[in-house]
Amino acid sequence: MAEYTHEYSNFPTELITMKEYKDINDEIASVVAQIEAAKASGDYATAVELINSHPELGDYNFSASDVNRMIEEIRNTQIYATQITKAITYGDDNFAGDVGDIWIGDASFGTEE
């Protein structure tokens, strides 16, 4: 049986993290431009220094840790669903929902006479 992992996610103990990202505005645009210029010139040390000195950039930046968090939360959700309900149905033409939908429910659902 699969075990939950909690490097980026604490689901099912805690709710899944819903992070909202901001659009770049005039306040942060100059810092982003400096970072992009440093990266374009191959000066990655300066780019990292700028990123580290502006923690507010995390509100604007979709990073690898965000991808890892989402993947881990999906995996933990799959483990939770299979342990709790024992039934996951992926939508096809014979499914009551739209094609591609996922139904998580009791394995006996829809089998009553």
C-alpha positions in Angstrom: 0.0 0.0 0.0 1.3 3.4 -0.9 2.3 5.9 1.8 1.6 9.6 1.9 4.5 11.9 1.3 4.8 15.3 3.0 7.8 17.1 1.4 5.5 19.7 -0.2 2.0 18.7 0.9 0.3 17.8 4.1 -2.8 16.4 2.5 -4.9 14.7 3.9 -4.0 16.0 7.3 -4.3 19.6 6.0 -6.2 21.1 3.1 -4.5 21.3 -0.3 -2.7 24.6 -0.7 -4.4 27.1 -3.0 -1.7 29.6 -4.0 -2.7 32.7 -6.0 -0.1 34.4 -8.2 0.0 38.1 -8.9 0.5 39.7 -12.3 3.7 41.7 -12.6 3.0 45.4 -11.9 5.0 48.6 -12.0 6.2 48.0 -8.4 8.1 44.8 -9.3 8.7 45.2 -13.0 12.1 46.8 -12.6 13.3 44.0 -10.4 12.0 41.4 -12.9 13.7 43.3 -15.7 17.0 43.3 -13.8 16.7 39.5 -13.2 15.9 38.9 -16.9 18.8 41.0 -18.0 21.2 39.2 -15.7 20.0 35.8 -16.9 20.3 36.9 -20.6 23.9 37.9 -20.1 24.7 34.7 -18.3 25.2 36.3 -14.9 23.2 33.8 -13.0 24.8 34.7 -9.6 23.4 38.2 -9.8 20.0 36.8 -10.9 19.9 34.5 -7.9 21.1 37.3 -5.6 18.2 39.5 -6.9 15.7 36.8 -6.4 16.9 36.0 -2.9 16.9 39.7 -1.9 13.2 40.1 -3.0 11.1 37.4 -1.2 8.0 39.1 -2.5 8.8 37.6 -5.9 7.3 34.3 -4.7 3.9 35.9 -5.2 4.6 36.4 -8.9 6.8 33.4 -9.7 5.6 29.9 -10.6 8.5 27.7 -9.6 9.6 24.1 -9.6 8.6 23.8 -6.0 5.0 24.7 -7.0 5.0 22.0 -9.6 6.4 19.5 -7.1 3.7 20.6 -4.5 0.9 20.0 -7.1 2.3 16.6 -8.1 2.6 15.5 -4.5 -0.9 16.8 -3.6 -2.4 14.9 -6.6 -0.5 11.7 -5.5 -1.7 12.1 -1.9 -5.2 12.7 -3.2 -5.1 9.5 -5.3 -3.8 7.5 -2.3 -6.6 9.0 -0.1 -9.3 8.2 -2.7 -8.2 4.6 -3.1 -7.9 4.0 0.6 -11.2 5.7 1.6 -13.6 4.9 -1.3 -12.0 2.0 -3.1 -13.5 3.2 -6.3 -12.3 5.7 -8.9 -14.0 5.9 -12.3 -12.5 7.7 -15.2 -15.2 9.0 -17.5 -15.8 7.3 -20.8 -18.8 7.1 -23.1 -20.7 4.9 -20.7 -20.1 7.2 -17.7 -22.9 9.4 -16.3 -20.7 12.5 -16.4 -18.7 14.2 -19.1 -16.0 12.3 -21.0 -12.8 12.7 -19.1 -14.5 13.4 -15.7 -13.4 11.5 -12.6 -15.9 10.1 -10.1 -14.7 9.2 -6.7 -17.2 7.2 -4.7 -18.3 4.0 -3.1 -17.5 0.9 -5.1 -21.2 -0.2 -4.7 -22.6 3.0 -6.2 -24.8 2.2 -9.2 -24.9 -1.5 -8.6 -28.2 -1.7 -6.8 -30.9 -3.8 -8.4 
